[in-house]
C-alpha cells in the first residue's frame, strides 16, 4: 500500500521523527531512572518489584515511540486501517470500571464492567457473556480474596444504599 501524501510533505514527516525521538529519549530516561536506588524498597509479593507496572508501561511507550519513528521514515501504514470507535468504547468502559470499582467494590462493579467490556469489543452472545461476567469475578474473589487473603477493593460508598 502506497503512502498517502500529507500536507506539508517532508517537513511534516520530519516532525513525526522529531516527536518520536524526543518521546523515545524521555521514555528511556524514565526507564533508566526506575533502576536507581530510590526504588530499592521491600518488594510486595516476593520477587515482584514495586516498579514492575511502571516499567511495563514504559516498555509500551518505547515501542510506540519506535513505531512513530519507523512509520515516518519507512512509510509504514500501521494505524490507518484501525477502527477507532470500538477502541474508544473499550477505553471508556475500562476508565469507568476502574473508577467505579474503588467507590462501589470489586464484587459489585466487575460483573457489570466485564459485561460492558464484552459489549464494547462487539461480543453479542449475551448468555455466555453474562455467565462469564458473573463467574469470573466470583472466581477471582474466591481464589484471591478468600483463599489467598489478598484484599480486594470494597465499597467505600456503603452509606448510599
Chimera marker file (.cmm) of the C-alpha trace (Angstrom):
<marker_set name="trace">
<marker id="1" x="0.000" y="0.000" z="0.000" r="1" g="1" b="0" radius="0.5"/>
<marker id="2" x="1.483" y="3.320" z="-1.032" r="1" g="1" b="0" radius="0.5"/>
<marker id="3" x="1.957" y="6.073" z="1.500" r="1" g="1" b="0" radius="0.5"/>
<marker id="4" x="-0.759" y="8.696" z="1.311" r="1" g="1" b="0" radius="0.5"/>
<marker id="5" x="0.536" y="12.193" z="0.674" r="1" g="1" b="0" radius="0.5"/>
<marker id="6" x="0.360" y="14.554" z="3.632" r="1" g="1" b="0" radius="0.5"/>
<marker id="7" x="0.087" y="18.289" z="3.611" r="1" g="1" b="0" radius="0.5"/>
<marker id="8" x="3.482" y="19.794" z="4.089" r="1" g="1" b="0" radius="0.5"/>
<marker id="9" x="5.384" y="16.874" z="2.579" r="1" g="1" b="0" radius="0.5"/>
<marker id="10" x="8.770" y="16.026" z="4.080" r="1" g="1" b="0" radius="0.5"/>
<marker id="11" x="8.530" y="18.769" z="6.713" r="1" g="1" b="0" radius="0.5"/>
<marker id="12" x="5.551" y="17.048" z="8.374" r="1" g="1" b="0" radius="0.5"/>
<marker id="13" x="7.251" y="13.677" z="8.219" r="1" g="1" b="0" radius="0.5"/>
<marker id="14" x="10.322" y="15.180" z="9.849" r="1" g="1" b="0" radius="0.5"/>
<marker id="15" x="8.190" y="16.484" z="12.709" r="1" g="1" b="0" radius="0.5"/>
<marker id="16" x="6.928" y="12.970" z="13.395" r="1" g="1" b="0" radius="0.5"/>
<marker id="17" x="10.501" y="11.722" z="13.595" r="1" g="1" b="0" radius="0.5"/>
<marker id="18" x="11.450" y="14.515" z="15.987" r="1" g="1" b="0" radius="0.5"/>
<marker id="19" x="8.393" y="13.838" z="18.158" r="1" g="1" b="0" radius="0.5"/>
<marker id="20" x="9.116" y="10.105" z="18.196" r="1" g="1" b="0" radius="0.5"/>
<marker id="21" x="12.782" y="10.657" z="19.021" r="1" g="1" b="0" radius="0.5"/>
<marker id="22" x="12.050" y="13.087" z="21.868" r="1" g="1" b="0" radius="0.5"/>
<marker id="23" x="9.397" y="10.729" z="23.221" r="1" g="1" b="0" radius="0.5"/>
<marker id="24" x="11.836" y="7.819" z="22.974" r="1" g="1" b="0" radius="0.5"/>
<marker id="25" x="14.590" y="9.697" z="24.823" r="1" g="1" b="0" radius="0.5"/>
<marker id="26" x="12.167" y="10.685" z="27.621" r="1" g="1" b="0" radius="0.5"/>
<marker id="27" x="10.900" y="7.106" z="27.968" r="1" g="1" b="0" radius="0.5"/>
<marker id="28" x="14.436" y="5.696" z="28.036" r="1" g="1" b="0" radius="0.5"/>
<marker id="29" x="15.476" y="8.246" z="30.665" r="1" g="1" b="0" radius="0.5"/>
<marker id="30" x="12.473" y="7.381" z="32.836" r="1" g="1" b="0" radius="0.5"/>
<marker id="31" x="13.199" y="3.681" z="32.376" r="1" g="1" b="0" radius="0.5"/>
<marker id="32" x="16.805" y="4.197" z="33.482" r="1" g="1" b="0" radius="0.5"/>
<marker id="33" x="15.538" y="6.158" z="36.488" r="1" g="1" b="0" radius="0.5"/>
<marker id="34" x="13.482" y="3.153" z="37.670" r="1" g="1" b="0" radius="0.5"/>
<marker id="35" x="16.740" y="1.272" z="38.250" r="1" g="1" b="0" radius="0.5"/>
<marker id="36" x="18.072" y="3.840" z="40.746" r="1" g="1" b="0" radius="0.5"/>
<marker id="37" x="18.473" y="3.155" z="44.466" r="1" g="1" b="0" radius="0.5"/>
<marker id="38" x="15.360" y="5.230" z="45.242" r="1" g="1" b="0" radius="0.5"/>
<marker id="39" x="13.215" y="2.308" z="44.121" r="1" g="1" b="0" radius="0.5"/>
<marker id="40" x="15.135" y="-0.294" z="46.108" r="1" g="1" b="0" radius="0.5"/>
<marker id="41" x="12.400" y="-0.943" z="48.681" r="1" g="1" b="0" radius="0.5"/>
<marker id="42" x="10.816" y="-4.028" z="50.203" r="1" g="1" b="0" radius="0.5"/>
<marker id="43" x="9.050" y="-5.947" z="47.491" r="1" g="1" b="0" radius="0.5"/>
<marker id="44" x="5.312" y="-6.509" z="47.741" r="1" g="1" b="0" radius="0.5"/>
<marker id="45" x="4.930" y="-10.103" z="46.629" r="1" g="1" b="0" radius="0.5"/>
<marker id="46" x="8.334" y="-11.774" z="46.837" r="1" g="1" b="0" radius="0.5"/>
<marker id="47" x="10.153" y="-11.256" z="43.541" r="1" g="1" b="0" radius="0.5"/>
<marker id="48" x="7.784" y="-8.694" z="42.023" r="1" g="1" b="0" radius="0.5"/>
<marker id="49" x="9.364" y="-5.245" z="42.115" r="1" g="1" b="0" radius="0.5"/>
<marker id="50" x="7.320" y="-2.173" z="43.026" r="1" g="1" b="0" radius="0.5"/>
<marker id="51" x="8.230" y="-0.649" z="39.663" r="1" g="1" b="0" radius="0.5"/>
<marker id="52" x="7.060" y="-3.626" z="37.579" r="1" g="1" b="0" radius="0.5"/>
<marker id="53" x="3.960" y="-1.851" z="36.225" r="1" g="1" b="0" radius="0.5"/>
<marker id="54" x="5.735" y="1.456" z="35.511" r="1" g="1" b="0" radius="0.5"/>
<marker id="55" x="8.443" y="-0.447" z="33.652" r="1" g="1" b="0" radius="0.5"/>
<marker id="56" x="5.837" y="-2.356" z="31.636" r="1" g="1" b="0" radius="0.5"/>
<marker id="57" x="4.133" y="0.922" z="30.681" r="1" g="1" b="0" radius="0.5"/>
<marker id="58" x="7.482" y="2.462" z="29.772" r="1" g="1" b="0" radius="0.5"/>
<marker id="59" x="8.248" y="-0.508" z="27.516" r="1" g="1" b="0" radius="0.5"/>
<marker id="60" x="4.945" y="0.145" z="25.713" r="1" g="1" b="0" radius="0.5"/>
<marker id="61" x="5.880" y="3.838" z="25.475" r="1" g="1" b="0" radius="0.5"/>
<marker id="62" x="9.270" y="2.929" z="23.982" r="1" g="1" b="0" radius="0.5"/>
<marker id="63" x="7.631" y="0.604" z="21.452" r="1" g="1" b="0" radius="0.5"/>
<marker id="64" x="5.113" y="3.284" z="20.426" r="1" g="1" b="0" radius="0.5"/>
<marker id="65" x="7.913" y="5.838" z="20.019" r="1" g="1" b="0" radius="0.5"/>
<marker id="66" x="9.872" y="3.423" z="17.849" r="1" g="1" b="0" radius="0.5"/>
<marker id="67" x="6.761" y="2.777" z="15.725" r="1" g="1" b="0" radius="0.5"/>
<marker id="68" x="6.278" y="6.527" z="15.209" r="1" g="1" b="0" radius="0.5"/>
<marker id="69" x="9.884" y="6.902" z="14.064" r="1" g="1" b="0" radius="0.5"/>
<marker id="70" x="9.764" y="3.806" z="11.845" r="1" g="1" b="0" radius="0.5"/>
<marker id="71" x="6.433" y="4.755" z="10.330" r="1" g="1" b="0" radius="0.5"/>
<marker id="72" x="7.662" y="8.225" z="9.463" r="1" g="1" b="0" radius="0.5"/>
<marker id="73" x="10.873" y="7.018" z="7.860" r="1" g="1" b="0" radius="0.5"/>
<marker id="74" x="9.712" y="3.857" z="6.086" r="1" g="1" b="0" radius="0.5"/>
<marker id="75" x="6.169" y="4.722" z="5.024" r="1" g="1" b="0" radius="0.5"/>
<marker id="76" x="4.616" y="2.016" z="7.228" r="1" g="1" b="0" radius="0.5"/>
<marker id="77" x="0.825" y="2.141" z="7.291" r="1" g="1" b="0" radius="0.5"/>
<marker id="78" x="0.395" y="0.704" z="10.787" r="1" g="1" b="0" radius="0.5"/>
<marker id="79" x="-2.631" y="2.542" z="12.172" r="1" g="1" b="0" radius="0.5"/>
<marker id="80" x="-4.573" y="3.501" z="9.051" r="1" g="1" b="0" radius="0.5"/>
<marker id="81" x="-6.942" y="0.507" z="8.972" r="1" g="1" b="0" radius="0.5"/>
<marker id="82" x="-7.881" y="0.548" z="12.655" r="1" g="1" b="0" radius="0.5"/>
<marker id="83" x="-11.478" y="1.385" z="13.547" r="1" g="1" b="0" radius="0.5"/>
<marker id="84" x="-11.036" y="3.757" z="16.489" r="1" g="1" b="0" radius="0.5"/>
<marker id="85" x="-14.705" y="3.754" z="17.630" r="1" g="1" b="0" radius="0.5"/>
<marker id="86" x="-14.609" y="0.337" z="19.337" r="1" g="1" b="0" radius="0.5"/>
<marker id="87" x="-11.269" y="1.159" z="20.977" r="1" g="1" b="0" radius="0.5"/>
<marker id="88" x="-12.744" y="4.398" z="22.298" r="1" g="1" b="0" radius="0.5"/>
<marker id="89" x="-15.658" y="2.459" z="23.791" r="1" g="1" b="0" radius="0.5"/>
<marker id="90" x="-13.242" y="-0.028" z="25.371" r="1" g="1" b="0" radius="0.5"/>
<marker id="91" x="-11.163" y="2.804" z="26.855" r="1" g="1" b="0" radius="0.5"/>
<marker id="92" x="-14.330" y="4.420" z="28.232" r="1" g="1" b="0" radius="0.5"/>
<marker id="93" x="-15.543" y="1.168" z="29.792" r="1" g="1" b="0" radius="0.5"/>
<marker id="94" x="-12.132" y="0.492" z="31.352" r="1" g="1" b="0" radius="0.5"/>
<marker id="95" x="-11.942" y="4.020" z="32.757" r="1" g="1" b="0" radius="0.5"/>
<marker id="96" x="-15.467" y="3.880" z="34.181" r="1" g="1" b="0" radius="0.5"/>
<marker id="97" x="-14.941" y="0.401" z="35.636" r="1" g="1" b="0" radius="0.5"/>
<marker id="98" x="-11.656" y="1.403" z="37.262" r="1" g="1" b="0" radius="0.5"/>
<marker id="99" x="-13.219" y="4.492" z="38.826" r="1" g="1" b="0" radius="0.5"/>
<marker id="100" x="-16.325" y="2.637" z="39.977" r="1" g="1" b="0" radius="0.5"/>
<marker id="101" x="-14.527" y="-0.355" z="41.496" r="1" g="1" b="0" radius="0.5"/>
<marker id="102" x="-12.888" y="1.876" z="44.124" r="1" g="1" b="0" radius="0.5"/>
<marker id="103" x="-16.200" y="3.507" z="45.017" r="1" g="1" b="0" radius="0.5"/>
<marker id="104" x="-18.554" y="0.519" z="44.930" r="1" g="1" b="0" radius="0.5"/>
<marker id="105" x="-16.295" y="-2.512" z="45.412" r="1" g="1" b="0" radius="0.5"/>
<marker id="106" x="-14.920" y="-5.352" z="43.330" r="1" g="1" b="0" radius="0.5"/>
<marker id="107" x="-17.866" y="-7.745" z="43.524" r="1" g="1" b="0" radius="0.5"/>
<marker id="108" x="-20.463" y="-5.120" z="42.624" r="1" g="1" b="0" radius="0.5"/>
<marker id="109" x="-18.672" y="-3.478" z="39.714" r="1" g="1" b="0" radius="0.5"/>
<marker id="110" x="-16.631" y="-6.171" z="37.976" r="1" g="1" b="0" radius="0.5"/>
<marker id="111" x="-19.564" y="-8.216" z="36.616" r="1" g="1" b="0" radius="0.5"/>
<marker id="112" x="-21.004" y="-5.063" z="35.047" r="1" g="1" b="0" radius="0.5"/>
<marker id="113" x="-17.575" y="-3.955" z="33.836" r="1" g="1" b="0" radius="0.5"/>
<marker id="114" x="-16.778" y="-7.299" z="32.213" r="1" g="1" b="0" radius="0.5"/>
<marker id="115" x="-20.204" y="-7.400" z="30.563" r="1" g="1" b="0" radius="0.5"/>
<marker id="116" x="-19.773" y="-3.830" z="29.254" r="1" g="1" b="0" radius="0.5"/>
<marker id="117" x="-16.256" y="-4.635" z="28.052" r="1" g="1" b="0" radius="0.5"/>
<marker id="118" x="-17.521" y="-7.664" z="26.124" r="1" g="1" b="0" radius="0.5"/>
<marker id="119" x="-20.218" y="-5.488" z="24.567" r="1" g="1" b="0" radius="0.5"/>
<marker id="120" x="-17.642" y="-2.800" z="23.665" r="1" g="1" b="0" radius="0.5"/>
<marker id="121" x="-15.481" y="-5.424" z="21.943" r="1" g="1" b="0" radius="0.5"/>
<marker id="122" x="-18.517" y="-6.488" z="19.919" r="1" g="1" b="0" radius="0.5"/>
<marker id="123" x="-19.285" y="-9.832" z="21.573" r="1" g="1" b="0" radius="0.5"/>
<marker id="124" x="-23.028" y="-10.464" z="21.186" r="1" g="1" b="0" radius="0.5"/>
<marker id="125" x="-23.628" y="-13.883" z="22.765" r="1" g="1" b="0" radius="0.5"/>
<marker id="126" x="-25.410" y="-12.407" z="25.775" r="1" g="1" b="0" radius="0.5"/>
<marker id="127" x="-25.874" y="-15.639" z="27.703" r="1" g="1" b="0" radius="0.5"/>
<marker id="128" x="-22.212" y="-16.584" z="27.690" r="1" g="1" b="0" radius="0.5"/>
<marker id="129" x="-21.204" y="-13.003" z="28.326" r="1" g="1" b="0" radius="0.5"/>
<marker id="130" x="-23.469" y="-12.818" z="31.380" r="1" g="1" b="0" radius="0.5"/>
<marker id="131" x="-22.166" y="-16.152" z="32.680" r="1" g="1" b="0" radius="0.5"/>
<marker id="132" x="-18.516" y="-15.123" z="32.324" r="1" g="1" b="0" radius="0.5"/>
<marker id="133" x="-19.275" y="-11.674" z="33.761" r="1" g="1" b="0" radius="0.5"/>
<marker id="134" x="-20.596" y="-13.208" z="36.965" r="1" g="1" b="0" radius="0.5"/>
<marker id="135" x="-18.453" y="-16.364" z="37.238" r="1" g="1" b="0" radius="0.5"/>
<marker id="136" x="-15.149" y="-14.600" z="36.504" r="1" g="1" b="0" radius="0.5"/>
<marker id="137" x="-15.226" y="-12.041" z="39.323" r="1" g="1" b="0" radius="0.5"/>
<marker id="138" x="-16.658" y="-14.600" z="41.760" r="1" g="1" b="0" radius="0.5"/>
<marker id="139" x="-13.809" y="-16.986" z="40.952" r="1" g="1" b="0" radius="0.5"/>
<marker id="140" x="-11.193" y="-14.237" z="41.340" r="1" g="1" b="0" radius="0.5"/>
<marker id="141" x="-12.783" y="-13.139" z="44.627" r="1" g="1" b="0" radius="0.5"/>
<marker id="142" x="-12.858" y="-16.724" z="45.916" r="1" g="1" b="0" radius="0.5"/>
<marker id="143" x="-9.259" y="-17.536" z="44.946" r="1" g="1" b="0" radius="0.5"/>
<marker id="144" x="-7.615" y="-14.211" z="45.747" r="1" g="1" b="0" radius="0.5"/>
<marker id="145" x="-9.906" y="-12.699" z="48.355" r="1" g="1" b="0" radius="0.5"/>
<marker id="146" x="-10.851" y="-15.737" z="50.395" r="1" g="1" b="0" radius="0.5"/>
<marker id="147" x="-8.167" y="-18.389" z="49.841" r="1" g="1" b="0" radius="0.5"/>
<marker id="148" x="-5.071" y="-16.183" z="49.347" r="1" g="1" b="0" radius="0.5"/>
<marker id="149" x="-6.248" y="-13.359" z="51.603" r="1" g="1" b="0" radius="0.5"/>
<marker id="150" x="-5.460" y="-10.610" z="49.092" r="1" g="1" b="0" radius="0.5"/>
<marker id="151" x="-7.577" y="-7.563" z="49.931" r="1" g="1" b="0" radius="0.5"/>
<marker id="152" x="-9.779" y="-6.591" z="47.000" r="1" g="1" b="0" radius="0.5"/>
<marker id="153" x="-11.444" y="-3.167" z="46.765" r="1" g="1" b="0" radius="0.5"/>
<marker id="154" x="-14.519" y="-2.896" z="48.975" r="1" g="1" b="0" radius="0.5"/>
<marker id="155" x="-17.380" y="-0.430" z="48.711" r="1" g="1" b="0" radius="0.5"/>
<marker id="156" x="-16.428" y="2.986" z="50.071" r="1" g="1" b="0" radius="0.5"/>
<marker id="157" x="-19.840" y="4.454" z="49.427" r="1" g="1" b="0" radius="0.5"/>
<marker id="158" x="-21.746" y="1.922" z="51.539" r="1" g="1" b="0" radius="0.5"/>
<marker id="159" x="-23.915" y="4.594" z="53.168" r="1" g="1" b="0" radius="0.5"/>
<marker id="160" x="-25.606" y="5.444" z="49.878" r="1" g="1" b="0" radius="0.5"/>
<marker id="161" x="-27.735" y="2.294" z="49.644" r="1" g="1" b="0" radius="0.5"/>
<link id1="1" id2="2" r="1" g="1" b="0" radius="0.2"/>
<link id1="2" id2="3" r="1" g="1" b="0" radius="0.2"/>
<link id1="3" id2="4" r="1" g="1" b="0" radius="0.2"/>
<link id1="4" id2="5" r="1" g="1" b="0" radius="0.2"/>
<link id1="5" id2="6" r="1" g="1" b="0" radius="0.2"/>
<link id1="6" id2="7" r="1" g="1" b="0" radius="0.2"/>
<link id1="7" id2="8" r="1" g="1" b="0" radius="0.2"/>
<link id1="8" id2="9" r="1" g="1" b="0" radius="0.2"/>
<link id1="9" id2="10" r="1" g="1" b="0" radius="0.2"/>
<link id1="10" id2="11" r="1" g="1" b="0" radius="0.2"/>
<link id1="11" id2="12" r="1" g="1" b="0" radius="0.2"/>
<link id1="12" id2="13" r="1" g="1" b="0" radius="0.2"/>
<link id1="13" id2="14" r="1" g="1" b="0" radius="0.2"/>
<link id1="14" id2="15" r="1" g="1" b="0" radius="0.2"/>
<link id1="15" id2="16" r="1" g="1" b="0" radius="0.2"/>
<link id1="16" id2="17" r="1" g="1" b="0" radius="0.2"/>
<link id1="17" id2="18" r="1" g="1" b="0" radius="0.2"/>
<link id1="18" id2="19" r="1" g="1" b="0" radius="0.2"/>
<link id1="19" id2="20" r="1" g="1" b="0" radius="0.2"/>
<link id1="20" id2="21" r="1" g="1" b="0" radius="0.2"/>
<link id1="21" id2="22" r="1" g="1" b="0" radius="0.2"/>
<link id1="22" id2="23" r="1" g="1" b="0" radius="0.2"/>
<link id1="23" id2="24" r="1" g="1" b="0" radius="0.2"/>
<link id1="24" id2="25" r="1" g="1" b="0" radius="0.2"/>
<link id1="25" id2="26" r="1" g="1" b="0" radius="0.2"/>
<link id1="26" id2="27" r="1" g="1" b="0" radius="0.2"/>
<link id1="27" id2="28" r="1" g="1" b="0" radius="0.2"/>
<link id1="28" id2="29" r="1" g="1" b="0" radius="0.2"/>
<link id1="29" id2="30" r="1" g="1" b="0" radius="0.2"/>
<link id1="30" id2="31" r="1" g="1" b="0" radius="0.2"/>
<link id1="31" id2="32" r="1" g="1" b="0" radius="0.2"/>
<link id1="32" id2="33" r="1" g="1" b="0" radius="0.2"/>
<link id1="33" id2="34" r="1" g="1" b="0" radius="0.2"/>
<link id1="34" id2="35" r="1" g="1" b="0" radius="0.2"/>
<link id1="35" id2="36" r="1" g="1" b="0" radius="0.2"/>
<link id1="36" id2="37" r="1" g="1" b="0" radius="0.2"/>
<link id1="37" id2="38" r="1" g="1" b="0" radius="0.2"/>
<link id1="38" id2="39" r="1" g="1" b="0" radius="0.2"/>
<link id1="39" id2="40" r="1" g="1" b="0" radius="0.2"/>
<link id1="40" id2="41" r="1" g="1" b="0" radius="0.2"/>
<link id1="41" id2="42" r="1" g="1" b="0" radius="0.2"/>
<link id1="42" id2="43" r="1" g="1" b="0" radius="0.2"/>
<link id1="43" id2="44" r="1" g="1" b="0" radius="0.2"/>
<link id1="44" id2="45" r="1" g="1" b="0" radius="0.2"/>
<link id1="45" id2="46" r="1" g="1" b="0" radius="0.2"/>
<link id1="46" id2="47" r="1" g="1" b="0" radius="0.2"/>
<link id1="47" id2="48" r="1" g="1" b="0" radius="0.2"/>
<link id1="48" id2="49" r="1" g="1" b="0" radius="0.2"/>
<link id1="49" id2="50" r="1" g="1" b="0" radius="0.2"/>
<link id1="50" id2="51" r="1" g="1" b="0" radius="0.2"/>
<link id1="51" id2="52" r="1" g="1" b="0" radius="0.2"/>
<link id1="52" id2="53" r="1" g="1" b="0" radius="0.2"/>
<link id1="53" id2="54" r="1" g="1" b="0" radius="0.2"/>
<link id1="54" id2="55" r="1" g="1" b="0" radius="0.2"/>
<link id1="55" id2="56" r="1" g="1" b="0" radius="0.2"/>
<link id1="56" id2="57" r="1" g="1" b="0" radius="0.2"/>
<link id1="57" id2="58" r="1" g="1" b="0" radius="0.2"/>
<link id1="58" id2="59" r="1" g="1" b="0" radius="0.2"/>
<link id1="59" id2="60" r="1" g="1" b="0" radius="0.2"/>
<link id1="60" id2="61" r="1" g="1" b="0" radius="0.2"/>
<link id1="61" id2="62" r="1" g="1" b="0" radius="0.2"/>
<link id1="62" id2="63" r="1" g="1" b="0" radius="0.2"/>
<link id1="63" id2="64" r="1" g="1" b="0" radius="0.2"/>
<link id1="64" id2="65" r="1" g="1" b="0" radius="0.2"/>
<link id1="65" id2="66" r="1" g="1" b="0" radius="0.2"/>
<link id1="66" id2="67" r="1" g="1" b="0" radius="0.2"/>
<link id1="67" id2="68" r="1" g="1" b="0" radius="0.2"/>
<link id1="68" id2="69" r="1" g="1" b="0" radius="0.2"/>
<link id1="69" id2="70" r="1" g="1" b="0" radius="0.2"/>
<link id1="70" id2="71" r="1" g="1" b="0" radius="0.2"/>
<link id1="71" id2="72" r="1" g="1" b="0" radius="0.2"/>
<link id1="72" id2="73" r="1" g="1" b="0" radius="0.2"/>
<link id1="73" id2="74" r="1" g="1" b="0" radius="0.2"/>
<link id1="74" id2="75" r="1" g="1" b="0" radius="0.2"/>
<link id1="75" id2="76" r="1" g="1" b="0" radius="0.2"/>
<link id1="76" id2="77" r="1" g="1" b="0" radius="0.2"/>
<link id1="77" id2="78" r="1" g="1" b="0" radius="0.2"/>
<link id1="78" id2="79" r="1" g="1" b="0" radius="0.2"/>
<link id1="79" id2="80" r="1" g="1" b="0" radius="0.2"/>
<link id1="80" id2="81" r="1" g="1" b="0" radius="0.2"/>
<link id1="81" id2="82" r="1" g="1" b="0" radius="0.2"/>
<link id1="82" id2="83" r="1" g="1" b="0" radius="0.2"/>
<link id1="83" id2="84" r="1" g="1" b="0" radius="0.2"/>
<link id1="84" id2="85" r="1" g="1" b="0" radius="0.2"/>
<link id1="85" id2="86" r="1" g="1" b="0" radius="0.2"/>
<link id1="86" id2="87" r="1" g="1" b="0" radius="0.2"/>
<link id1="87" id2="88" r="1" g="1" b="0" radius="0.2"/>
<link id1="88" id2="89" r="1" g="1" b="0" radius="0.2"/>
<link id1="89" id2="90" r="1" g="1" b="0" radius="0.2"/>
<link id1="90" id2="91" r="1" g="1" b="0" radius="0.2"/>
<link id1="91" id2="92" r="1" g="1" b="0" radius="0.2"/>
<link id1="92" id2="93" r="1" g="1" b="0" radius="0.2"/>
<link id1="93" id2="94" r="1" g="1" b="0" radius="0.2"/>
<link id1="94" id2="95" r="1" g="1" b="0" radius="0.2"/>
<link id1="95" id2="96" r="1" g="1" b="0" radius="0.2"/>
<link id1="96" id2="97" r="1" g="1" b="0" radius="0.2"/>
<link id1="97" id2="98" r="1" g="1" b="0" radius="0.2"/>
<link id1="98" id2="99" r="1" g="1" b="0" radius="0.2"/>
<link id1="99" id2="100" r="1" g="1" b="0" radius="0.2"/>
<link id1="100" id2="101" r="1" g="1" b="0" radius="0.2"/>
<link id1="101" id2="102" r="1" g="1" b="0" radius="0.2"/>
<link id1="102" id2="103" r="1" g="1" b="0" radius="0.2"/>
<link id1="103" id2="104" r="1" g="1" b="0" radius="0.2"/>
<link id1="104" id2="105" r="1" g="1" b="0" radius="0.2"/>
<link id1="105" id2="106" r="1" g="1" b="0" radius="0.2"/>
<link id1="106" id2="107" r="1" g="1" b="0" radius="0.2"/>
<link id1="107" id2="108" r="1" g="1" b="0" radius="0.2"/>
<link id1="108" id2="109" r="1" g="1" b="0" radius="0.2"/>
<link id1="109" id2="110" r="1" g="1" b="0" radius="0.2"/>
<link id1="110" id2="111" r="1" g="1" b="0" radius="0.2"/>
<link id1="111" id2="112" r="1" g="1" b="0" radius="0.2"/>
<link id1="112" id2="113" r="1" g="1" b="0" radius="0.2"/>
<link id1="113" id2="114" r="1" g="1" b="0" radius="0.2"/>
<link id1="114" id2="115" r="1" g="1" b="0" radius="0.2"/>
<link id1="115" id2="116" r="1" g="1" b="0" radius="0.2"/>
<link id1="116" id2="117" r="1" g="1" b="0" radius="0.2"/>
<link id1="117" id2="118" r="1" g="1" b="0" radius="0.2"/>
<link id1="118" id2="119" r="1" g="1" b="0" radius="0.2"/>
<link id1="119" id2="120" r="1" g="1" b="0" radius="0.2"/>
<link id1="120" id2="121" r="1" g="1" b="0" radius="0.2"/>
<link id1="121" id2="122" r="1" g="1" b="0" radius="0.2"/>
<link id1="122" id2="123" r="1" g="1" b="0" radius="0.2"/>
<link id1="123" id2="124" r="1" g="1" b="0" radius="0.2"/>
<link id1="124" id2="125" r="1" g="1" b="0" radius="0.2"/>
<link id1="125" id2="126" r="1" g="1" b="0" radius="0.2"/>
<link id1="126" id2="127" r="1" g="1" b="0" radius="0.2"/>
<link id1="127" id2="128" r="1" g="1" b="0" radius="0.2"/>
<link id1="128" id2="129" r="1" g="1" b="0" radius="0.2"/>
<link id1="129" id2="130" r="1" g="1" b="0" radius="0.2"/>
<link id1="130" id2="131" r="1" g="1" b="0" radius="0.2"/>
<link id1="131" id2="132" r="1" g="1" b="0" radius="0.2"/>
<link id1="132" id2="133" r="1" g="1" b="0" radius="0.2"/>
<link id1="133" id2="134" r="1" g="1" b="0" radius="0.2"/>
<link id1="134" id2="135" r="1" g="1" b="0" radius="0.2"/>
<link id1="135" id2="136" r="1" g="1" b="0" radius="0.2"/>
<link id1="136" id2="137" r="1" g="1" b="0" radius="0.2"/>
<link id1="137" id2="138" r="1" g="1" b="0" radius="0.2"/>
<link id1="138" id2="139" r="1" g="1" b="0" radius="0.2"/>
<link id1="139" id2="140" r="1" g="1" b="0" radius="0.2"/>
<link id1="140" id2="141" r="1" g="1" b="0" radius="0.2"/>
<link id1="141" id2="142" r="1" g="1" b="0" radius="0.2"/>
<link id1="142" id2="143" r="1" g="1" b="0" radius="0.2"/>
<link id1="143" id2="144" r="1" g="1" b="0" radius="0.2"/>
<link id1="144" id2="145" r="1" g="1" b="0" radius="0.2"/>
<link id1="145" id2="146" r="1" g="1" b="0" radius="0.2"/>
<link id1="146" id2="147" r="1" g="1" b="0" radius="0.2"/>
<link id1="147" id2="148" r="1" g="1" b="0" radius="0.2"/>
<link id1="148" id2="149" r="1" g="1" b="0" radius="0.2"/>
<link id1="149" id2="150" r="1" g="1" b="0" radius="0.2"/>
<link id1="150" id2="151" r="1" g="1" b="0" radius="0.2"/>
<link id1="151" id2="152" r="1" g="1" b="0" radius="0.2"/>
<link id1="152" id2="153" r="1" g="1" b="0" radius="0.2"/>
<link id1="153" id2="154" r="1" g="1" b="0" radius="0.2"/>
<link id1="154" id2="155" r="1" g="1" b="0" radius="0.2"/>
<link id1="155" id2="156" r="1" g="1" b="0" radius="0.2"/>
<link id1="156" id2="157" r="1" g="1" b="0" radius="0.2"/>
<link id1="157" id2="158" r="1" g="1" b="0" radius="0.2"/>
<link id1="158" id2="159" r="1" g="1" b="0" radius="0.2"/>
<link id1="159" id2="160" r="1" g="1" b="0" radius="0.2"/>
<link id1="160" id2="161" r="1" g="1" b="0" radius="0.2"/>
</marker_set>
